[in-house]
């Protein structure tokens, strides 16, 4: 069997309704490129009939469609990482299974790769998401730019991306227990770029990302690739310490110059509560970093593969 030039990695979670459409559109696009390819579908512990549908798709094209079945839900980025560990192509494309990333746009990514870029990100044009998700995305893009300026991603939420094989090999060798694929790729890329791609509404079903998951996703990105939150609270701690010292000196002055007084007791309580809130917030941020250190040092498997369906015979 000819070694594939292009590997497409697709994480799948509860997408039984979209898989048939995905298969039809994606294979049509890849066939039209006239280059050997493989499609790796990673089932991230789906609870619906996704596993059975994936088996059927593999049986239709056993030499081109490979399926990885997790034994539980390990998250979108770990599903992509599992696929990256199995790819055989020289160019690797990642995309979501919900078809909000149109497969027809893959040719744009390949053109950028073949023009000499080693990592290509998609920029979603005319996004078909709800208003609150668009607002959350813009807000976090701004925050990430301030806290991690080296991660020059114009649209971090778009998973329609392409990488050269050497970038993927570096990502796989990192062995990180928790990571964010687009940002990790940029840390190794020498000549990255972005291209505009279309964006569609979901073909079927509902989004697996709720508001809480989006917050956690943003926390993961910032704390995995930036120390700015810790540095901010270091400066806040220094500033509060200086102001507290000045305030204590002022209170001592009033005690000896004016005498005992109780008029400012509620102000003191307010200041105490403010300082307590700052301390708790700082402890929470430190805890996020310590939690990630704990995940790395215990060296547990990032994911567990239950079954792999593939036909790699020559």
C-alpha atoms as a printed R data frame, in Angstrom:
    type eleno elety resid chain resno       x      y      z
1   ATOM     1    CA   UNK     A     1   0.000  0.000  0.000
2   ATOM     2    CA   UNK     A     2   1.303  3.462 -0.899
3   ATOM     3    CA   UNK     A     3   2.440  5.535  2.058
4   ATOM     4    CA   UNK     A     4   0.020  8.464  2.535
5   ATOM     5    CA   UNK     A     5   1.161 11.999  1.817
6   ATOM     6    CA   UNK     A     6  -1.693 13.567  3.799
7   ATOM     7    CA   UNK     A     7  -3.038 12.410  7.168
8   ATOM     8    CA   UNK     A     8  -6.329 13.861  8.401
9   ATOM     9    CA   UNK     A     9  -6.971 13.548 12.150
10  ATOM    10    CA   UNK     A    10 -10.554 13.988 13.363
11  ATOM    11    CA   UNK     A    11 -11.555 13.762 17.059
12  ATOM    12    CA   UNK     A    12 -15.074 12.407 17.487
13  ATOM    13    CA   UNK     A    13 -17.411 12.627 20.471
14  ATOM    14    CA   UNK     A    14 -21.133 11.790 20.244
15  ATOM    15    CA   UNK     A    15 -21.281 12.552 16.510
16  ATOM    16    CA   UNK     A    16 -23.326  9.602 15.210
17  ATOM    17    CA   UNK     A    17 -25.608 11.965 13.295
18  ATOM    18    CA   UNK     A    18 -22.802 13.752 11.425
19  ATOM    19    CA   UNK     A    19 -20.397 10.921 10.645
20  ATOM    20    CA   UNK     A    20 -22.077  9.792  7.427
21  ATOM    21    CA   UNK     A    21 -22.081 13.350  6.073
22  ATOM    22    CA   UNK     A    22 -18.478 13.816  7.211
23  ATOM    23    CA   UNK     A    23 -17.442 10.600  5.450
24  ATOM    24    CA   UNK     A    24 -19.119 11.599  2.206
25  ATOM    25    CA   UNK     A    25 -17.737 15.138  2.056
26  ATOM    26    CA   UNK     A    26 -14.259 14.412  3.398
27  ATOM    27    CA   UNK     A    27 -13.524 11.402  1.167
28  ATOM    28    CA   UNK     A    28 -14.788 13.320 -1.878
29  ATOM    29    CA   UNK     A    29 -12.403 16.189 -1.109
30  ATOM    30    CA   UNK     A    30  -9.440 13.914 -0.440
31  ATOM    31    CA   UNK     A    31 -10.066 11.818 -3.541
32  ATOM    32    CA   UNK     A    32 -10.107 15.011 -5.585
33  ATOM    33    CA   UNK     A    33  -6.619 16.004 -4.398
34  ATOM    34    CA   UNK     A    34  -5.125 13.044 -6.274
35  ATOM    35    CA   UNK     A    35  -2.620 12.391 -3.496
36  ATOM    36    CA   UNK     A    36  -2.409  9.338 -1.227
37  ATOM    37    CA   UNK     A    37  -4.078  9.983  2.110
38  ATOM    38    CA   UNK     A    38  -5.392  8.461  5.295
39  ATOM    39    CA   UNK     A    39  -8.158  9.564  7.665
40  ATOM    40    CA   UNK     A    40  -7.755  8.828 11.367
41  ATOM    41    CA   UNK     A    41 -10.998  9.064 13.346
42  ATOM    42    CA   UNK     A    42 -10.499  9.076 17.135
43  ATOM    43    CA   UNK     A    43 -13.540  8.176 19.226
44  ATOM    44    CA   UNK     A    44 -13.172 10.050 22.522
45  ATOM    45    CA   UNK     A    45 -15.390  7.780 24.610
46  ATOM    46    CA   UNK     A    46 -18.675  8.594 22.853
47  ATOM    47    CA   UNK     A    47 -21.847  7.495 24.647
48  ATOM    48    CA   UNK     A    48 -24.061  7.183 21.585
49  ATOM    49    CA   UNK     A    49 -23.738  4.868 18.575
50  ATOM    50    CA   UNK     A    50 -20.575  6.564 17.291
51  ATOM    51    CA   UNK     A    51 -18.337  3.498 17.825
52  ATOM    52    CA   UNK     A    52 -20.528  1.269 15.649
53  ATOM    53    CA   UNK     A    53 -20.759  3.884 12.882
54  ATOM    54    CA   UNK     A    54 -16.979  4.301 12.878
55  ATOM    55    CA   UNK     A    55 -16.541  0.546 12.411
56  ATOM    56    CA   UNK     A    56 -18.828  0.665  9.405
57  ATOM    57    CA   UNK     A    57 -16.850  3.515  7.862
58  ATOM    58    CA   UNK     A    58 -13.595  1.623  8.378
59  ATOM    59    CA   UNK     A    59 -15.061 -1.452  6.662
60  ATOM    60    CA   UNK     A    60 -15.937  0.639  3.603
61  ATOM    61    CA   UNK     A    61 -12.378  1.896  3.134
62  ATOM    62    CA   UNK     A    62 -10.116 -0.197  5.365
63  ATOM    63    CA   UNK     A    63  -6.904  1.021  3.713
64  ATOM    64    CA   UNK     A    64  -7.708  4.724  4.040
65  ATOM    65    CA   UNK     A    65  -9.834  5.047  7.155
66  ATOM    66    CA   UNK     A    66  -8.287  4.171 10.488
67  ATOM    67    CA   UNK     A    67 -10.239  4.253 13.753
68  ATOM    68    CA   UNK     A    68  -8.952  4.677 17.305
69  ATOM    69    CA   UNK     A    69 -11.422  3.883 20.088
70  ATOM    70    CA   UNK     A    70 -10.710  5.305 23.568
71  ATOM    71    CA   UNK     A    71 -11.982  3.469 26.626
72  ATOM    72    CA   UNK     A    72 -13.165  6.751 28.151
73  ATOM    73    CA   UNK     A    73 -13.459 10.487 27.577
74  ATOM    74    CA   UNK     A    74 -10.021 12.132 27.649
75  ATOM    75    CA   UNK     A    75 -10.809 15.394 25.866
76  ATOM    76    CA   UNK     A    76 -10.597 16.791 22.349
77  ATOM    77    CA   UNK     A    77  -6.903 17.636 22.394
78  ATOM    78    CA   UNK     A    78  -5.864 14.267 23.788
79  ATOM    79    CA   UNK     A    79  -7.923 12.630 21.029
80  ATOM    80    CA   UNK     A    80  -6.025 14.681 18.456
81  ATOM    81    CA   UNK     A    81  -2.729 13.784 20.123
82  ATOM    82    CA   UNK     A    82  -3.587 10.075 19.900
83  ATOM    83    CA   UNK     A    83  -4.171 10.520 16.180
84  ATOM    84    CA   UNK     A    84  -0.917 12.451 15.778
85  ATOM    85    CA   UNK     A    85   0.967  9.552 17.347
86  ATOM    86    CA   UNK     A    86  -0.377  7.242 14.614
87  ATOM    87    CA   UNK     A    87  -0.058  9.426 11.495
88  ATOM    88    CA   UNK     A    88   2.100  8.278  8.579
89  ATOM    89    CA   UNK     A    89   1.751 11.261  6.261
90  ATOM    90    CA   UNK     A    90   4.151 14.133  5.613
91  ATOM    91    CA   UNK     A    91   1.388 16.717  5.968
92  ATOM    92    CA   UNK     A    92  -1.093 16.422  8.828
93  ATOM    93    CA   UNK     A    93  -4.479 18.127  8.874
94  ATOM    94    CA   UNK     A    94  -6.697 18.381 11.957
95  ATOM    95    CA   UNK     A    95 -10.396 19.226 11.893
96  ATOM    96    CA   UNK     A    96 -13.562 18.796 13.951
97  ATOM    97    CA   UNK     A    97 -16.193 16.176 13.163
98  ATOM    98    CA   UNK     A    98 -19.202 18.512 13.417
99  ATOM    99    CA   UNK     A    99 -18.508 19.927  9.920
100 ATOM   100    CA   UNK     A   100 -18.288 23.501 11.136
101 ATOM   101    CA   UNK     A   101 -14.858 23.183  9.541
102 ATOM   102    CA   UNK     A   102 -15.776 22.473  5.883
103 ATOM   103    CA   UNK     A   103 -13.540 19.731  4.426
104 ATOM   104    CA   UNK     A   104 -13.597 21.648  1.154
105 ATOM   105    CA   UNK     A   105 -11.258 24.228  2.753
106 ATOM   106    CA   UNK     A   106  -8.431 21.723  3.264
107 ATOM   107    CA   UNK     A   107  -6.931 22.636 -0.109
108 ATOM   108    CA   UNK     A   108  -6.222 26.160  1.205
109 ATOM   109    CA   UNK     A   109  -4.185 24.744  4.077
110 ATOM   110    CA   UNK     A   110  -2.258 22.418  1.764
111 ATOM   111    CA   UNK     A   111  -1.439 25.307 -0.571
112 ATOM   112    CA   UNK     A   112   0.081 27.233  2.345
113 ATOM   113    CA   UNK     A   113   2.067 24.190  3.490
114 ATOM   114    CA   UNK     A   114   3.419 23.587  0.002
115 ATOM   115    CA   UNK     A   115   4.337 27.276 -0.220
116 ATOM   116    CA   UNK     A   116   6.885 26.658  2.556
117 ATOM   117    CA   UNK     A   117   5.013 27.132  5.845
118 ATOM   118    CA   UNK     A   118   5.344 24.490  8.542
119 ATOM   119    CA   UNK     A   119   2.191 25.293 10.545
120 ATOM   120    CA   UNK     A   120  -1.018 26.725  9.084
121 ATOM   121    CA   UNK     A   121  -3.993 27.874 11.145
122 ATOM   122    CA   UNK     A   122  -7.503 28.616  9.962
123 ATOM   123    CA   UNK     A   123  -9.312 31.902 10.527
124 ATOM   124    CA   UNK     A   124 -13.063 31.353 10.592
125 ATOM   125    CA   UNK     A   125 -14.888 33.868  8.398
126 ATOM   126    CA   UNK     A   126 -18.562 34.707  8.952
127 ATOM   127    CA   UNK     A   127 -18.773 32.489 12.042
128 ATOM   128    CA   UNK     A   128 -22.032 30.574 12.486
129 ATOM   129    CA   UNK     A   129 -21.901 30.462 16.296
130 ATOM   130    CA   UNK     A   130 -24.124 32.016 18.926
131 ATOM   131    CA   UNK     A   131 -23.414 35.601 19.962
132 ATOM   132    CA   UNK     A   132 -22.113 34.677 23.421
133 ATOM   133    CA   UNK     A   133 -19.583 32.281 21.910
134 ATOM   134    CA   UNK     A   134 -18.365 34.910 19.463
135 ATOM   135    CA   UNK     A   135 -18.010 37.379 22.326
136 ATOM   136    CA   UNK     A   136 -16.193 34.842 24.517
137 ATOM   137    CA   UNK     A   137 -13.842 33.978 21.652
138 ATOM   138    CA   UNK     A   138 -12.980 37.626 20.945
139 ATOM   139    CA   UNK     A   139 -12.459 38.332 24.653
140 ATOM   140    CA   UNK     A   140 -10.148 35.401 25.115
141 ATOM   141    CA   UNK     A   141  -8.211 36.145 21.940
142 ATOM   142    CA   UNK     A   142  -7.527 39.608 23.355
143 ATOM   143    CA   UNK     A   143  -6.558 38.231 26.777
144 ATOM   144    CA   UNK     A   144  -4.302 35.564 25.285
145 ATOM   145    CA   UNK     A   145  -2.563 38.179 23.126
146 ATOM   146    CA   UNK     A   146  -1.739 40.181 26.263
147 ATOM   147    CA   UNK     A   147  -0.654 37.227 28.404
148 ATOM   148    CA   UNK     A   148   1.071 35.069 25.784
149 ATOM   149    CA   UNK     A   149   2.129 37.368 22.908
150 ATOM   150    CA   UNK     A   150   4.431 34.696 21.454
151 ATOM   151    CA   UNK     A   151   1.369 32.601 20.620
152 ATOM   152    CA   UNK     A   152   0.432 34.551 17.518
153 ATOM   153    CA   UNK     A   153  -2.882 32.848 16.765
154 ATOM   154    CA   UNK     A   154  -5.524 34.919 15.051
155 ATOM   155    CA   UNK     A   155  -8.252 32.338 15.730
156 ATOM   156    CA   UNK     A   156  -7.220 29.884 18.421
157 ATOM   157    CA   UNK     A   157 -10.614 28.133 18.451
158 ATOM   158    CA   UNK     A   158 -10.408 26.961 14.853
159 ATOM   159    CA   UNK     A   159  -9.220 23.341 14.715
160 ATOM   160    CA   UNK     A   160  -8.933 23.271 10.919
161 ATOM   161    CA   UNK     A   161  -5.129 23.339 10.804
162 ATOM   162    CA   UNK     A   162  -2.237 21.763  8.935
163 ATOM   163    CA   UNK     A   163   1.291 20.874 10.067
164 ATOM   164    CA   UNK     A   164   4.412 19.442  8.545
165 ATOM   165    CA   UNK     A   165   5.572 16.098  9.908
166 ATOM   166    CA   UNK     A   166   8.529 17.516 11.881
167 ATOM   167    CA   UNK     A   167   6.173 19.780 13.882
168 ATOM   168    CA   UNK     A   168   3.920 16.833 14.720
169 ATOM   169    CA   UNK     A   169   6.918 14.730 15.783
170 ATOM   170    CA   UNK     A   170   7.970 17.487 18.201
171 ATOM   171    CA   UNK     A   171   4.456 17.723 19.643
172 ATOM   172    CA   UNK     A   172   4.249 13.974 20.178
173 ATOM   173    CA   UNK     A   173   7.669 13.827 21.823
174 ATOM   174    CA   UNK     A   174   6.684 16.536 24.345
175 ATOM   175    CA   UNK     A   175   4.651 13.972 26.294
176 ATOM   176    CA   UNK     A   176   2.639 16.653 28.093
177 ATOM   177    CA   UNK     A   177  -0.336 15.401 30.111
178 ATOM   178    CA   UNK     A   178  -2.404 18.501 29.390
179 ATOM   179    CA   UNK     A   179  -1.849 20.676 26.379
180 ATOM   180    CA   UNK     A   180  -3.438 22.806 23.676
181 ATOM   181    CA   UNK     A   181  -2.573 21.576 20.182
182 ATOM   182    CA   UNK     A   182  -2.486 24.882 18.183
183 ATOM   183    CA   UNK     A   183  -0.370 26.650 20.820
184 ATOM   184    CA   UNK     A   184   1.979 23.684 21.202
185 ATOM   185    CA   UNK     A   185   2.540 23.616 17.444
186 ATOM   186    CA   UNK     A   186   3.453 27.307 17.407
187 ATOM   187    CA   UNK     A   187   6.169 26.768 20.017
188 ATOM   188    CA   UNK     A   188   7.977 24.495 17.524
189 ATOM   189    CA   UNK     A   189   7.044 26.196 14.239
190 ATOM   190    CA   UNK     A   190   9.622 28.215 12.325
191 ATOM   191    CA   UNK     A   191   7.412 29.675  9.598
192 ATOM   192    CA   UNK     A   192   3.741 29.628 10.684
193 ATOM   193    CA   UNK     A   193   0.891 31.406  8.939
194 ATOM   194    CA   UNK     A   194  -2.915 31.674  8.915
195 ATOM   195    CA   UNK     A   195  -5.432 31.428  6.090
196 ATOM   196    CA   UNK     A   196  -9.080 32.418  5.952
197 ATOM   197    CA   UNK     A   197 -11.510 29.505  5.846
198 ATOM   198    CA   UNK     A   198 -15.272 29.208  5.684
199 ATOM   199    CA   UNK     A   199 -17.336 28.343  8.740
200 ATOM   200    CA   UNK     A   200 -20.654 26.500  8.776
201 ATOM   201    CA   UNK     A   201 -23.358 25.711 11.287
202 ATOM   202    CA   UNK     A   202 -23.248 22.225 12.778
203 ATOM   203    CA   UNK     A   203 -24.493 19.579 10.358
204 ATOM   204    CA   UNK     A   204 -26.467 17.927 13.185
205 ATOM   205    CA   UNK     A   205 -26.568 17.572 16.950
206 ATOM   206    CA   UNK     A   206 -25.478 20.116 19.539
207 ATOM   207    CA   UNK     A   207 -22.116 21.483 20.642
208 ATOM   208    CA   UNK     A   208 -20.213 19.519 23.281
209 ATOM   209    CA   UNK     A   209 -18.696 22.730 24.660
210 ATOM   210    CA   UNK     A   210 -20.778 24.449 27.331
211 ATOM   211    CA   UNK     A   211 -19.862 27.673 29.125
212 ATOM   212    CA   UNK     A   212 -17.962 25.888 31.906
213 ATOM   213    CA   UNK     A   213 -15.889 23.830 29.464
214 ATOM   214    CA   UNK     A   214 -14.979 26.982 27.534
215 ATOM   215    CA   UNK     A   215 -13.751 28.604 30.771
216 ATOM   216    CA   UNK     A   216 -11.698 25.529 31.620
217 ATOM   217    CA   UNK     A   217 -10.309 25.453 28.098
218 ATOM   218    CA   UNK     A   218  -9.187 29.076 28.431
219 ATOM   219    CA   UNK     A   219  -7.587 28.395 31.812
220 ATOM   220    CA   UNK     A   220  -5.706 25.459 30.326
221 ATOM   221    CA   UNK     A   221  -4.355 27.512 27.452
222 ATOM   222    CA   UNK     A   222  -3.133 30.421 29.601
223 ATOM   223    CA   UNK     A   223  -1.625 28.374 32.412
224 ATOM   224    CA   UNK     A   224   0.049 25.890 30.056
225 ATOM   225    CA   UNK     A   225   1.814 28.524 27.980
226 ATOM   226    CA   UNK     A   226   2.217 31.638 30.122
227 ATOM   227    CA   UNK     A   227   3.491 32.693 33.562
228 ATOM   228    CA   UNK     A   228   1.833 36.108 33.325
229 ATOM   229    CA   UNK     A   229  -0.976 35.311 35.847
230 ATOM   230    CA   UNK     A   230   1.628 34.447 38.489
231 ATOM   231    CA   UNK     A   231   3.680 37.525 37.632
232 ATOM   232    CA   UNK     A   232   0.608 39.753 37.874
233 ATOM   233    CA   UNK     A   233  -0.138 38.529 41.371
234 ATOM   234    CA   UNK     A   234   3.494 38.998 42.364
235 ATOM   235    CA   UNK     A   235   3.181 42.678 41.455
236 ATOM   236    CA   UNK     A   236  -0.210 42.896 43.172
237 ATOM   237    CA   UNK     A   237   1.282 41.325 46.293
238 ATOM   238    CA   UNK     A   238   4.145 43.820 46.349
239 ATOM   239    CA   UNK     A   239   1.782 46.764 45.794
240 ATOM   240    CA   UNK     A   240  -0.653 45.612 48.485
241 ATOM   241    CA   UNK     A   241   2.203 45.073 50.945
242 ATOM   242    CA   UNK     A   242   3.489 48.600 50.385
243 ATOM   243    CA   UNK     A   243   0.010 50.128 50.722
244 ATOM   244    CA   UNK     A   244  -0.700 48.038 53.840
245 ATOM   245    CA   UNK     A   245   2.527 49.225 55.450
246 ATOM   246    CA   UNK     A   246   1.670 52.850 54.708
247 ATOM   247    CA   UNK     A   247  -1.856 52.341 56.030
248 ATOM   248    CA   UNK     A   248  -0.582 50.816 59.311
249 ATOM   249    CA   UNK     A   249   1.805 53.751 59.746
250 ATOM   250    CA   UNK     A   250  -1.099 56.134 59.177
251 ATOM   251    CA   UNK     A   251  -3.258 54.336 61.750
252 ATOM   252    CA   UNK     A   252  -0.437 54.473 64.312
253 ATOM   253    CA   UNK     A   253  -0.109 58.188 63.673
254 ATOM   254    CA   UNK     A   254  -3.845 58.724 64.239
255 ATOM   255    CA   UNK     A   255  -3.724 56.585 67.399
256 ATOM   256    CA   UNK     A   256  -1.078 58.763 69.002
257 ATOM   257    CA   UNK     A   257  -2.127 62.105 67.491
258 ATOM   258    CA   UNK     A   258  -5.912 61.869 67.972
259 ATOM   259    CA   UNK     A   259  -6.364 59.046 70.468
260 ATOM   260    CA   UNK     A   260  -8.607 55.945 70.430
261 ATOM   261    CA   UNK     A   261 -11.425 56.011 67.824
262 ATOM   262    CA   UNK     A   262 -13.848 53.526 66.333
263 ATOM   263    CA   UNK     A   263 -15.336 55.466 63.439
264 ATOM   264    CA   UNK     A   264 -13.248 53.602 60.827
265 ATOM   265    CA   UNK     A   265 -14.009 50.061 61.972
266 ATOM   266    CA   UNK     A   266 -16.228 49.246 58.971
267 ATOM   267    CA   UNK     A   267 -13.635 50.650 56.589
268 ATOM   268    CA   UNK     A   268 -11.084 48.322 58.148
269 ATOM   269    CA   UNK     A   269 -13.425 45.371 57.663
270 ATOM   270    CA   UNK     A   270 -13.939 46.308 54.000
271 ATOM   271    CA   UNK     A   271 -10.182 46.493 53.451
272 ATOM   272    CA   UNK     A   272  -9.748 43.147 55.221
273 ATOM   273    CA   UNK     A   273 -12.345 41.482 53.000
274 ATOM   274    CA   UNK     A   274 -10.708 42.973 49.893
275 ATOM   275    CA   UNK     A   275  -7.291 41.660 50.883
276 ATOM   276    CA   UNK     A   276  -8.796 38.272 51.731
277 ATOM   277    CA   UNK     A   277 -10.410 38.061 48.297
278 ATOM   278    CA   UNK     A   278  -7.122 38.926 46.571
279 ATOM   279    CA   UNK     A   279  -5.299 36.263 48.587
280 ATOM   280    CA   UNK     A   280  -7.875 33.582 47.736
281 ATOM   281    CA   UNK     A   281  -7.764 34.477 44.042
282 ATOM   282    CA   UNK     A   282  -3.978 34.319 44.087
283 ATOM   283    CA   UNK     A   283  -4.077 30.923 45.800
284 ATOM   284    CA   UNK     A   284  -6.473 29.700 43.124
285 ATOM   285    CA   UNK     A   285  -4.088 30.717 40.325
286 ATOM   286    CA   UNK     A   286  -1.123 29.136 42.122
287 ATOM   287    CA   UNK     A   287  -3.257 26.019 42.554
288 ATOM   288    CA   UNK     A   288  -3.868 25.845 38.784
289 ATOM   289    CA   UNK     A   289  -0.133 25.743 38.140
290 ATOM   290    CA   UNK     A   290   0.550 23.278 40.955
291 ATOM   291    CA   UNK     A   291  -2.206 21.023 39.593
292 ATOM   292    CA   UNK     A   292  -0.506 20.938 36.202
293 ATOM   293    CA   UNK     A   293   2.838 20.163 37.805
294 ATOM   294    CA   UNK     A   294   1.152 17.312 39.680
295 ATOM   295    CA   UNK     A   295  -0.328 15.942 36.452
296 ATOM   296    CA   UNK     A   296   3.091 15.919 34.812
297 ATOM   297    CA   UNK     A   297   5.130 14.366 37.642
298 ATOM   298    CA   UNK     A   298   2.760 11.462 38.310
299 ATOM   299    CA   UNK     A   299   3.267 10.321 34.676
300 ATOM   300    CA   UNK     A   300  -0.078  8.634 34.201
301 ATOM   301    CA   UNK     A   301  -1.073  7.702 30.624
302 ATOM   302    CA   UNK     A   302  -2.605 10.666 28.803
303 ATOM   303    CA   UNK     A   303  -5.235  8.393 27.281
304 ATOM   304    CA   UNK     A   304  -6.060  4.698 27.027
305 ATOM   305    CA   UNK     A   305  -6.803  3.122 23.642
306 ATOM   306    CA   UNK     A   306  -9.428  0.405 23.754
307 ATOM   307    CA   UNK     A   307  -9.255 -0.669 20.127
308 ATOM   308    CA   UNK     A   308  -7.582  0.314 16.868
309 ATOM   309    CA   UNK     A   309  -9.134 -0.508 13.496
310 ATOM   310    CA   UNK     A   310  -6.646 -0.299 10.638
311 ATOM   311    CA   UNK     A   311  -5.267 -2.207  7.676
312 ATOM   312    CA   UNK     A   312  -1.607 -1.315  7.129
313 ATOM   313    CA   UNK     A   313  -0.618 -4.348  5.087
314 ATOM   314    CA   UNK     A   314   1.468 -3.554  2.020
